[in-house]
Structures are given as C-alpha cells and as structure tokens.
Amino acid sequence: MKRFAASLIGLLAPLLVCAPAAHAATFYVTVAGLGGEPDYVQEFTSEATELDKLLKASGPDNHVQTLTGNQATRAHVEEVLAQVAREAKPEDAFVLTLIGHGSFDGVEYKFNLPGPDISAAQLAALCDRIAATRQLVVNTTSCSGGSIGALERNGRAVVSATKSGTEKNATVFARYWVDALQDPAADTDKSDSLSALEAFEYADRKTAEFYQSQKRLATEHAVFDDTGRQPPVRTASLSTGEGRLLAQLTIVRFGEARRAALDPAKQALLAQKEDLERQIDALKYQKAAMAQADYEQQLKALLIKLAIVQAKLEP
Amino acid sequence: MKPLAAAFVLAGVMLIGGAVPGVATAATAAATPDACASLHRHGRTEEARACETALAHSSNPYFRAEGAWALGEYSAANNDFRALVAAHDDNALYRVRWGRLLHQRFNDADAESLFKEALQRDPKNAGAYLGLALVSADSFDGRAEGFAAKAAALDPGLTEAHELLASLALEDSDPVRAAHEADAALKLAPDDATNALAIHAAIELLADRDPEPWLKRMLAVNPHDGEGCALVAYHLVLNRRYEDGVTYYRKAIALEPDLWSAHAQLGINLMRLGRADEARQELEACYAHDYRDAATVNSLRLLDSYSHFDVITDGNVVLKLDKSESALLRPYVEQVAHQAIAAYQQKYGITIDKPVQIELYPNHDDFAVRTYGMPGLGALGVTFDTVIAMDSPSGRTPGTFNWASTLWHELDHVFVLTITHDRAPRWFAEGLAVHEEGQANPAWANRLTPDILVALKDHKLLPIAELDRGFVHPDYPGEVLVSYFEAGKICDFIQARWGAPKLVELVHAFDSVTPTVDVLAAHLGMPAAAFDQAFQSWLYHDVGDTAAHVDEWRQGLVKLLTLFKDHQDDQALAQADVVRRLYPEYVDDGNPYEVIAQIDQAKGDHAGALTALLDYQKFGGEDPATLKALAAIQQAAGQSQQAAATLDAINDIYPVHDEDLHRRLGALWLAQHNATGAVREYTALVALHPLDTAGAEYGLAQAWMAAGDLGRAETHVLSALEAAPGYRDAQKLLLDIEHAKGSPRVQ
C-alpha cells in the first residue's frame, strides 16, 4: 500500500507542476482556537505561529493570515474568510488550518474559540463563498472527525486528526503537521515541494509513533476525504481516487523545481523528462511480472537517462 | 505457582471425623480426610485412592468435598465447599479447606478472602493463618513468615507451619534457620514430615554436600514422593541452579508421573534454558491434563509467538529478535555483545564454551512470562545459564531503560555464574554486574535514586551477610533496588580499597559454596561486621551529606519547578543551582539541568545550556529528547564529533522508532569520514521503513560509496530513485557511481 501511495504521488507529480496557472496564488488561513489551560494556549499559539512563519517563507505568492489568542474569535474568523472570498480567484488554492479543541454532540461539530464557537457547517458556508477551486481544510482538533461530513465538497480536501467526533482527547497531530512543513524527510518524492498528501502521511506516521513510544493507547487516528463523499479514509488509493486532490495540493515549496518547470526554453527537456517518468512508472507496475534482474536492468537504464535529462534541466 | 503450596495441600487436613455423623458403610467407616491424607503421604497410593473414593461417596458433604478434591474432581469439590460454606456460615474450617483448594487451583485472590473470612469467625484459626502464609509465599510479598509463625504459635502441633517456615528460611539463604524449623517439624511428626526431609536435602545440595541420606529417609516414608523432589528442585532454581533444578523436577516426575505442577515447572525451566521444544512438550501435557495455571498458559502462548522471532547466529552469540525489529537491532546488539564478551574474557580469564543466547522481547510481558511465567515482572533482564532474556528497547518508554547497560550486566552473570558454577551468592553476582556496568561506561554507573537516598537517610542498608534477603524477601517497597545499589557499591568499595584484581579473586573464591562471612575473612581479612562498618563509613562519606538533605532537596525541587512554571527565570536559575548542589545525581523528571538548559537556551546562552546538559549526561541522564537537544547544541557549536558521540549514546537507550536519530547520526558520521558508522546508521534508518524511503536509501548509498563499495552504493541509489525518480541528489550520485565504474562522465 505504501508503494501504491508513493506511485500515486509519482503519477501526479507532473500534474502538480503543470496544473496551476502561472499567476495562481495560495491563500492560507490558520486559526489557533481556545486553549482553556495555559499549556494548551502556549502549544496552540506556538504551532500556529510556527506555521505562519513557514508559510510566509515558502513563497511570494502565498497570502497568509493567522489568528491566535484573543484574536481568534468567530467574528474575526468570519472577517478573514470573507476577505479571502473577495480576493481569491478560481485558479487559486485555499488552505484553512484549525488548531485547538473541538467538540461534537453526535450531530454537530464545533471549533472552540474565545467567545462563541463556530460550527463545521458555518465554516463550510464561509469556505463555499471562496472561489478557489482547490481547497484544503486541515482540522487538527479533538473531535475533528465529526466535522468532515459538513465540510466535504467536490474540490475540497478535508484532513482531520481524529477518525470521528467521538475521539475527544486533545490531539498531537498538529505538531507533526507543522513538523512536516520543515522536515525534508517529509518530501518523499524529492520534488522539492510538499504536497498535502505527503504532509498527511508524515504527520499520521509521527502521531502513531508518538503513542507507540509513550506506551499509550492511541486516542486519535487521522483521516482524510478529498473526493467529496463519505466515508473518510486513512490511506490514498488509486482505485477510489482518494488522495488525488491531496497529492495535487502543494503546501510548501523547498526548491527551484517550479521555476525551472515554468521556463519555456526548457519545454523539450521537460517533455523528455515526463516521458521517462511515465516509462519508469509503467515499468514499476510490471515489476511483479518480471524477472528481478531484467527489471533492475531496465530500471537502471531509464534512471540514468532521466538523471542525464534532469542534469540538463537543472544544472 | 511454585510447588511448595501443592506439596502441603494434603498434609493439613484436620480431624473432624468423630464429630461428623452419617458414615454409611463398613467400607467407609475408616475413611476420614485425615486417614486418606496419611495414606497418601506414605505412598500407599492404591489404599489412598480407595479411601478417597469412599470419601467422595460419603453421605457427609464435607467428606465428599475432600474426597472429590483428592481424586482431582476439582469442580465437584468446589461446588461441595460452596454449598458447605453457604449452609454453615460460622464454620471456619470449611472456609479454610475451600481456600486451600482454590489456592491449589490457581485462585489466590479468592483463597485469601476465604482465609480472612475464616479468621473473622475464628480469630485463632491456625489453618487460616497457614493459608494466608501460603498465598503470601507464592507472591513473595514478605508477609508469609509472619503468618506461618502465627499459625505455629496458635497450634504448636501444626507440622506444616514449621515446614513452610523452613522453606521460607531457605529462600532467605538461611540454612541454619531452615534446618532448625525442619527439625521442629520432624520432631512433631517424624514419620510424616516429608517436606521437612526435602528441605534438609535441599540444604545439603545447596551446600554441595550429599543429600542422599535425607532423600532416602523421605522415600522411606513415601516411595512416590514426587512433591518432595519438586520442593528440592524449587530451591535449586531459586538459587539459579537451573540445570540441577531440571534434574530434580525430572526425578519428581519419575516418582509421581501425574504430578503436573512438576511438569509445568520442568517446562518453564527448560524454556528458561532455551530448550523450547522439550518445554513445549511438558507444558502441552500439563494443558492437556487440565493443569492450566497462568504460568503454564502464558508460557505456551509465548512459545507460540516464537514464530515471530528471527534466530541469528553470529560466532558464539545467538540472537533471538522479533522479526519486526531484528534488522534494526541486530548490528547494535551484536556490537555490544561482542565488546562485553571480549572485556569479560580478558577480565576473568575464561572463555565461555557454549553459545551465549540473547533474547530481546518488544513486549515486556512476554519477557516477564519468559522469565517467571507471569506478566508484571519488574526486572529488565535475566540470565539463565548462558541464556539471556531481556526487554527490547521498544518494550519500554524512551529514557527509562538502557538496553546496552542491561546486556552488559547480564553478560557479567554469564561469566560469573559459569566460573562459580552458579554458587555465587546473589548479592555478589548482582553487585558485581552493577559494578561492571559503571566500569564499562561511567554514565551507566550505579544510580543514586531518591528512594535509595531515603533508605540511606533511614540507615536501612542490610549487613552484607544478610544482603541476599533484600533481593528475595524485601521488607519495604523498593528494597530490591536498594539492595542492588548496596551490592554494587560494595563491589565499588572493594575495588577502591583492595584493587580490581580482588574482585576477580572473590569470583573464584565463590566457585564452591562458601558463606560470605568466610570469604570476607579469608580474602579481605575482615570479619563481616568490620566490613559493614568500613563499607558504610566509605559510602556515607561519599553520599551521606546528600542523603541527610533529601527532604530539603525535595522541597527545593518543588520550589524550582514552581518558579520555572511561573517563568521567573532568574530566580529559577538560582534555585536550580541550589537543588543541583544538594543532589547532583538527580536526572529524572524535573531535574535542574533541563530547567537550566531551557532557560539558558531561551536567553541565547548556548554555552550555559551546553554545560548544564553535559552535566545531565555525565550523571546518567537518558531522555533521548534531551540528549538530542544536547547534540544539536554541540553541533551548532561546531563540536560535531561530540554531537555524534551524544547521538550514538542514544542508540544504547532507544534506537527504535526514531528515524531522525539515525538520519542525523548517519549524516554526521558521513561528514566525519566514518563510513562504517554511517553505513550502520543508514542501514538502521532503512530498516525502520521510513516514509522517506528515497532519502534513507540515498544516505545508505552515500555511506557505501564512502566505504568504497560501489556495488552496494549502486544498489541503494537505484532503490532511492525507484522511490523518487526525480531525486536530484540521488541522480547525481548514480552518475558518479557509473563514472567511477568506468562509464564516461555525462555532461
């Protein structure tokens, strides 16, 4: 399954590079909700602040707004999302990240904020007004699984730290989501950019390791839905298409890959590169039916050709 | 369950026959529980069986219960006793006997309740106290002797109480007291007290003398006394003479083939010695014959789980590692094992002529079952002959367990117990192993914990001649750990005063059964009392001041943590210094070093943080996150070699579930041209199946390239590129490798 997911990322990598228009921007809104206790206040604020810093450093096309502490009221959230709705175009991307505590009464999920809380349905309505056709909501709160039903929509991926609204303990997913944005190891396809799928897999893995190392029963199990239909899943799948949108949503860029890809003078090389990548993917799918030595020989030949092309593309 | 309780089951039946009406036939007229038990104790099996059958068919419900029990019809006996107790609420005897049945059938919780209920009805019931003693003896909770003594005082004729006291004394390594109690039992019942005879036989065996006269006497009373031989075996095992224990369990089974408690113990001890196949046969036979105590069932489950283990032979070392982590742990465990074996071979001047088997269990309860048959064991590692079973690092939370020092400790046992033929007293074997940990690595040295400080303050150290008792029958919570500390410090003291060769001399002095006091006199020229005085004077000179101020330290620590929490950084730093001076060795939760480091880091005083965390490490701090923070500061300060050493120390603690550790250390060693180390770290990283497969494979390819192995470098760089074809760094390395192999360089 892991190889499958990796292949999915690989297959979608050219789309990732080519899909966004040249002037597409990404709008990020991060909200650190009510902490309740000093330790949580500090933790949530720290995570949101760190995320704000990373996103702002990631690229000039990023529009980043972060609400923490007493600023994170429902009124301010509505205000900020309304501003994004005014500015964002269909070709843009939009990422909303919620950090803090949530609650779920069996029917309705609420994100806890200073003053009145905001429900998943209210958040969904605010997001629906945003024209960006690629949207991502990362809900890292307790009970966040209870928000998926209200938030999911075609063209919007939803990540939640818990698999349902009944996982009510405080979560650790957020800290590893933030870590993913600064750990090169999270960029598993080495594309110099981090997709939402890579960030999800990284944070999910680190969260599981946290509970394992602490000898604690895991009280959160992250899931995502990016097809706009229930139920949410834990792993990407080519057959159901789960993970496709997440793989296309770039959270941060680490290198110069995008710039090189947009250089018209290098289109021929790019075409060669993409052709070789397709051949490599096709070969990998045939691996099980091939003699190992034959597979390795063909793979090596293709990889050397790809390395030569890419050396010319990115000297 | 140890065999003692089973051995005493039939010996405690009290005479009530005359008081009970309803004897129906002439055949059953003589059949009383006492009479049947007497026949059984004298090996008159056929007659005992007839007697017990008659009891089971008696119209007297109590007799029926005893008869069913003796015939092994436990469910029927249980039902009969339940009915008896319900019908005779004020009867203490029925509760005592029912409790004994439940105790024999592995239900100590309900048995204990019944004994206590009996005492509520009859506060002077000796049988109830004896029952409580048996339950306590099984759990080693330190109360058994008091209960047994109370039983003996209430009923001076209760042979069984003296037999139990004799066994408990022998558990305490006090053969004189054991013999005295056994003799008291024999005086009361010269023709019946076979367990007392078995205790005498065990005393002789443990002293390397001939047990035959006592065994002959025992078998003269009962030619089929398997339980007596099992009792001997139990004491041999308790003194780590596992092979001898197995021999006596086999004798017990030969005398009494359906003695399933002995089969179970034989199976468990064969498992301890690494003979899994024969162990399985014995334990499965127990299970098939409805002997299903927790130890038997747990052991069978563990044997089933062995299919999940890899067995790897590396020279004279055999590793048994869980498949899920064997590729990761193997290089680390092999390295520590070979280093320790080489060090001990040189120190002790012998070579172990058998393979040393090392088993690591990722599930602590599996290790406990492997060791003791039951979960819940507090130990970290155990040595059986040349077989070591221990927790895997993944079996404990990070920072609470140093697997490398534990392995070093256990390997000392392999050598010392081999040289001494398992005769070294417990205090010396454990103390020397603790001492050797500190010799191997100062950060592994004997740790002065707060509990030990309190024991020192209260002057609770045991005299050396009685120190074994602290390991087996602790008088207070934590005494076992205090005993480990004391024993280790005694060996430190001997080395400090007489030199390291004296410890090796003592190892050989214990190669025959010699009391500690005699060895001290012969080899240190000191009576035990003088030794105690000299040792404690040395120890208290070193740590007495810390112990005296332990309460002040506790209050100071609370104040420090409050100041830190309130962000009063300057006052917290000052208070941390006070606390640190009072008790420098404290490196557990809330220790001052981490507080100082955090405050200093926040202030930008990296040098201050570095100093604090180096102290933390020096005093044995083992939290991986804190050590990684230290390594980061060292690296930022340009101390790359020290950073690598710090990270490498984490491998001794928690090399599992930590991709970041191996990635960082691999990169550091690669930069320091330590290709061997880099290969090991990146191999570990790949074995963790990281999300970043490409990065891990690329690192390993680089390491092999640095080691000059182009073939392996190519294999791993291709794996990296298979996972991430567009990985530029790996592509460059691939082209470099091809060039190095003779292909023209690509422009």
Interface residues (C-beta under 8 A of the other chain):
Chain A: K2 A6 G10 A13 P184 A185 A186 D187 T188 D189 K190 S191 E198 E201 Y202 R205 E209 Q212 S213 Q214 K215 K273 L276 E277 I280 K284 E296 L299 K300 L303 I304 L306 A307 I308 Q310 A311 E314
Chain B: R396 T397 P398 Y654 H657 E659 D660 R663 H689 P690 L691 D692 T693 A694 G695 E714 L718 L721 E722 A723 A724 P725 G726 Y727 R728 D729 A730 Q731 K732 L734 L735 E738 V746
